[in-house]
Amino acid sequence: MLTLIGFSYASGIIIENGYKKVGILLSVIPCLGALVYFKYANFLLSNINQLFSYTDHKYNFNSLNIILPVGISFYVFQSLSYTFDVYNKTVKANRSFLSLATYISLFPQLIAGPIVRYKDISKQLISREITTDKITKGIERFIIGLAKKAILANSCAVIADILFSASPDHISTGAAWIGAIAYSCQIYFDFSAYSDMAIGLGNMFGFKFLENFNYPYISLSIREFWRRWHISLSTWFRDYLYIPIGGNRISKKITFRNLIIVFVITGLWHGASWNFILWGLFHGLFIIIERHVNIDKYLRNSLIKRLYTIIVIIIGWVIFRSQNISHAIDYISCMFNTHHDSGILYHAKYFLNAENILILSLCVILSTPVFPLLKSKFDKHPLNNNFSVIYYFCLFILLFICISYISAGTYNPFIYFRF
């Protein structure tokens, strides 16, 4: 990380001094080189070995003993966004190594995002205000994020881990859907929880980070989903990859090509595995279909649009969560196959106990903007002061429940740590 900070620092100054191509290469090559080596070297070697297995050549490359640095995908993208913005003259090069190092290594969002752009906090690095109100709001946001993770995401993880670890031949159709829905809830509440906690910690230290999620599961299309899901990543790819390679400015054919490139790389960014690439392609193909076909013409009812979108998203998460493509195909087949009664070990009824029903129901409700709507109504109520006391007391109780869950449970890190 310190090496990449050094390259980014030198790169920004070199670009600003007029040597733009030299400067940008000085940042891009080390950053992408580090990412490819640490994250994708063994994936590339295993695929080369697989390719040679189909030929008469007897090459066999041994796997490298590589330890993936935590948060590398995030601080590499932050480093690149800084030099790209200096290159595009969006910001000026930072002449303070300490200030730039603070931005790239800023701990609240370093491990699992959101991807904070330099231009969004450049002024805050120099001067920011720490107030009681910001600290209070930061603590509130942190507790809400902690509750999402400790209570909701971890509870859903138990269900998802059991069903995705089992053979699809041993799972009933109902149980397969429960597993897919549980994982959809887990990944949303896990990742949005970390974003909430990072935003809350940022508030406590006077930083304002942009929102990373905007209730993506209420989307009316896959295109809208990507405007609401992991906003910092989708906008990063839009501004630094999709638009530079042509975006939608040239022709429909080139636009579709660009979308496929972006979504393949989006999938690959999440992990060195073919199922991540397939997940990216899956979303990219639906976005191409939506751009080519006016879905409003065929799906006129908003409820039908939401149903279509959430089913596509859930199937996508099955591809994302499965150990490999073969397992993903078998699991999806199980979700839509109602005639395999023999050999079933996991039935839906085993997972529909009171606790799981409560957790999944809460996940569904809190995936919609019900909570902020209720809170805004209470804030405008004449008895607002009384509601505030009750609200903060409930937050304290929620924190106590979270601590209890964490104390009683086993270690369960955030999913996005490994990205």
BATIVO-691176 format. One line per 4 residues: for each residue x, y, z of C-alpha. Coordinates in steps of 0.1 Angstrom, whole numbers, plus 5000, padded with zeros to 4 digits. Example, Ala and Ser with C-alpha at 12.3 -4.5 7.8 and 13.67 -1.06 7.14 Angstrom:
5123/4955/5078 | 5137/4989/5071 .
This chain:
5000/5000/5000 | 5028/5024/5009 | 5046/5016/4976 | 5014/5024/4956 .
5009/5056/4976 | 5045/5066/4966 | 5038/5059/4929 | 5005/5078/4930 .
5021/5108/4947 | 5050/5109/4921 | 5025/5103/4893 | 5003/5132/4902 .
5032/5157/4902 | 5046/5143/4870 | 5012/5146/4852 | 5008/5182/4865 .
5042/5191/4852 | 5031/5182/4817 | 5044/5146/4813 | 5009/5132/4813 .
5015/5099/4796 | 5046/5091/4817 | 5027/5101/4849 | 4996/5080/4842 .
5017/5049/4833 | 5037/5054/4865 | 5004/5050/4884 | 4985/5025/4863 .
5012/4999/4858 | 5021/4994/4895 | 4985/4996/4907 | 4971/4971/4881 .
5003/4950/4884 | 4999/4946/4921 | 4962/4938/4917 | 4968/4912/4890 .
4997/4896/4909 | 4980/4894/4944 | 4945/4887/4932 | 4946/4869/4899 .
4981/4852/4895 | 4969/4818/4907 | 4937/4820/4888 | 4957/4827/4856 .
4981/4799/4863 | 4953/4774/4870 | 4936/4783/4837 | 4969/4779/4818 .
4974/4745/4834 | 4938/4736/4824 | 4945/4748/4788 | 4977/4727/4786 .
4958/4696/4799 | 4940/4695/4765 | 4973/4695/4746 | 5003/4672/4743 .
5024/4696/4763 | 5032/4686/4799 | 5036/4721/4814 | 5022/4724/4849 .
5027/4756/4868 | 5027/4754/4906 | 5004/4777/4925 | 5021/4807/4942 .
5020/4811/4979 | 5003/4845/4978 | 4986/4862/5007 | 4960/4886/4995 .
4964/4921/5011 | 4932/4931/5028 | 4913/4959/5009 | 4936/4959/4979 .
4908/4963/4954 | 4896/4994/4972 | 4928/5012/4978 | 4940/5004/4942 .
4909/5020/4928 | 4912/5050/4951 | 4948/5054/4940 | 4938/5052/4903 .
4909/5076/4907 | 4933/5102/4921 | 4957/5100/4892 | 4929/5098/4866 .
4914/5130/4881 | 4947/5148/4880 | 4952/5136/4844 | 4917/5150/4835 .
4924/5182/4854 | 4894/5176/4877 | 4917/5181/4907 | 4952/5194/4913 .
4981/5171/4923 | 4985/5169/4961 | 5020/5181/4970 | 5017/5167/5006 .
5026/5130/5007 | 5010/5128/5042 | 4977/5142/5029 | 4976/5118/4999 .
4986/5089/5021 | 4958/5098/5045 | 4933/5097/5016 | 4944/5063/5003 .
4948/5046/5037 | 4918/5062/5053 | 4907/5035/5077 | 4869/5037/5079 .
4864/5025/5043 | 4898/5010/5035 | 4889/4974/5040 | 4855/4970/5022 .
4845/5004/5007 | 4828/5025/4997 | 4854/5037/4971 | 4859/5073/4981 .
4871/5096/4953 | 4898/5121/4960 | 4878/5150/4946 | 4850/5143/4970 .
4871/5147/5001 | 4902/5167/4990 | 4890/5198/5008 | 4881/5178/5039 .
4916/5165/5041 | 4928/5201/5046 | 4900/5214/5067 | 4869/5197/5083 .
4846/5205/5111 | 4841/5180/5139 | 4808/5188/5158 | 4787/5171/5184 .
4759/5167/5159 | 4783/5149/5134 | 4796/5126/5161 | 4760/5118/5173 .
4749/5110/5137 | 4780/5090/5132 | 4774/5068/5162 | 4737/5064/5152 .
4748/5053/5116 | 4775/5030/5130 | 4750/5012/5154 | 4725/5007/5125 .
4753/4992/5104 | 4764/4970/5132 | 4728/4957/5137 | 4725/4950/5100 .
4756/4929/5101 | 4754/4912/5135 | 4717/4905/5136 | 4704/4903/5100 .
4734/4894/5077 | 4749/4868/5101 | 4715/4851/5107 | 4709/4849/5069 .
4744/4835/5065 | 4736/4805/5086 | 4708/4795/5063 | 4727/4803/5031 .
4758/4785/5042 | 4739/4752/5049 | 4720/4752/5017 | 4748/4763/4994 .
4772/4738/5010 | 4747/4709/5003 | 4744/4691/4970 | 4715/4706/4950 .
4702/4670/4946 | 4695/4669/4983 | 4676/4702/4984 | 4639/4707/4977 .
4627/4735/4954 | 4613/4755/4983 | 4645/4752/5003 | 4666/4762/4973 .
4646/4794/4971 | 4649/4800/5008 | 4687/4796/5004 | 4689/4820/4975 .
4667/4846/4992 | 4688/4843/5024 | 4720/4849/5005 | 4705/4879/4987 .
4696/4893/5021 | 4730/4884/5036 | 4751/4901/5009 | 4730/4933/5009 .
4729/4937/5047 | 4765/4926/5050 | 4779/4951/5025 | 4755/4980/5032 .
4763/4974/5069 | 4800/4980/5063 | 4792/5011/5042 | 4770/5024/5070 .
4797/5018/5096 | 4823/5034/5074 | 4801/5065/5068 | 4794/5066/5105 .
4831/5065/5114 | 4838/5091/5088 | 4812/5114/5104 | 4828/5110/5138 .
4861/5123/5123 | 4845/5151/5103 | 4845/5134/5069 | 4814/5131/5047 .
4814/5100/5025 | 4789/5096/4997 | 4761/5070/5001 | 4769/5036/4986 .
4734/5020/4986 | 4699/5033/4978 | 4675/5004/4985 | 4685/4984/4954 .
4660/4957/4958 | 4631/4980/4951 | 4644/4986/4916 | 4622/4984/4885 .
4649/4972/4862 | 4685/4959/4863 | 4697/4992/4850 | 4681/5009/4880 .
4696/4982/4903 | 4731/4992/4892 | 4723/5029/4899 | 4713/5018/4935 .
4737/4990/4943 | 4774/4996/4953 | 4771/5031/4938 | 4808/5040/4943 .
4819/5010/4922 | 4793/5013/4894 | 4801/5051/4890 | 4838/5044/4892 .
4835/5019/4862 | 4812/5043/4844 | 4836/5073/4847 | 4870/5056/4844 .
4862/5027/4820 | 4828/5028/4802 | 4830/5065/4791 | 4867/5065/4781 .
4863/5034/4759 | 4834/5051/4741 | 4803/5047/4763 | 4771/5049/4743 .
4783/5077/4720 | 4794/5058/4689 | 4769/5031/4679 | 4746/5006/4694 .
4770/4977/4686 | 4799/4995/4703 | 4777/5004/4733 | 4768/4967/4738 .
4805/4957/4734 | 4815/4984/4760 | 4788/4971/4784 | 4800/4936/4781 .
4836/4947/4788 | 4826/4967/4819 | 4805/4939/4834 | 4830/4912/4828 .
4856/4933/4846 | 4830/4942/4873 | 4825/4904/4879 | 4863/4898/4878 .
4868/4926/4903 | 4848/4907/4929 | 4870/4876/4927 | 4893/4854/4906 .
4867/4828/4896 | 4847/4820/4864 | 4814/4822/4884 | 4821/4859/4891 .
4828/4866/4854 | 4795/4847/4845 | 4777/4868/4871 | 4790/4900/4855 .
4781/4888/4820 | 4746/4878/4833 | 4739/4913/4845 | 4755/4929/4814 .
4733/4908/4791 | 4701/4919/4809 | 4712/4956/4807 | 4718/4951/4770 .
4683/4936/4766 | 4668/4965/4786 | 4686/4990/4764 | 4675/4972/4732 .
4639/4964/4743 | 4616/4989/4759 | 4605/4968/4790 | 4579/4995/4799 .
4560/4983/4767 | 4559/4947/4779 | 4559/4951/4817 | 4535/4980/4823 .
4527/4972/4859 | 4554/4983/4885 | 4548/4952/4906 | 4556/4930/4876 .
4587/4950/4869 | 4599/4947/4905 | 4591/4909/4904 | 4611/4905/4872 .
4640/4925/4886 | 4643/4908/4919 | 4641/4873/4903 | 4670/4882/4880 .
4689/4896/4909 | 4684/4865/4931 | 4694/4841/4902 | 4725/4863/4898 .
4734/4860/4934 | 4731/4822/4931 | 4758/4824/4904 | 4778/4847/4926 .
4776/4825/4957 | 4781/4791/4941 | 4815/4773/4944 | 4817/4770/4906 .
4796/4773/4874 | 4785/4737/4875 | 4772/4741/4911 | 4754/4773/4901 .
4736/4756/4871 | 4726/4727/4894 | 4713/4750/4921 | 4693/4771/4897 .
4679/4739/4881 | 4668/4729/4916 | 4650/4762/4921 | 4628/4756/4891 .
4625/4718/4893 | 4595/4707/4913 | 4597/4670/4905 | 4628/4657/4924 .
4613/4642/4956 | 4637/4613/4961 | 4669/4619/4981 | 4658/4652/4996 .
4676/4660/5028 | 4667/4697/5032 | 4631/4706/5030 | 4617/4742/5032 .
4599/4734/5065 | 4632/4728/5083 | 4642/4764/5078 | 4608/4780/5084 .
4610/4783/5122 | 4599/4814/5141 | 4634/4830/5143 | 4642/4825/5106 .
4607/4838/5095 | 4612/4869/5117 | 4647/4876/5104 | 4638/4871/5067 .
4606/4892/5072 | 4627/4920/5088 | 4652/4918/5059 | 4624/4922/5033 .
4608/4951/5052 | 4642/4969/5058 | 4652/4964/5021 | 4625/4991/5014 .
4627/5027/5026 | 4601/5021/5053 | 4624/5030/5082 | 4635/5065/5069 .
4599/5073/5060 | 4587/5065/5095 | 4616/5084/5111 | 4609/5115/5090 .
4573/5114/5101 | 4583/5112/5137 | 4608/5140/5132 | 4580/5163/5121 .
4556/5152/5149 | 4547/5178/5176 | 4560/5154/5202 | 4594/5151/5184 .
4614/5155/5216 | 4597/5125/5232 | 4602/5104/5201 | 4639/5113/5200 .
4644/5101/5236 | 4626/5068/5227 | 4646/5065/5195 | 4680/5069/5211 .
4670/5046/5239 | 4661/5020/5212 | 4695/5025/5196 | 4712/5018/5229 .
4691/4986/5233 | 4700/4977/5197 | 4737/4981/5205 | 4733/4959/5235 .
4716/4932/5213 | 4744/4934/5187 | 4771/4929/5214 | 4751/4899/5227 .
4749/4884/5192 | 4786/4890/5186 | 4796/4875/5219 | 4774/4845/5214 .
4783/4839/5178 | 4814/4827/5160 | 4838/4849/5140 | 4820/4860/5107 .
4839/4887/5088 | 4823/4909/5062 | 4819/4892/5028 | 4836/4921/5010 .
4869/4917/5030 | 4881/4892/5004 | 4875/4916/4975 .
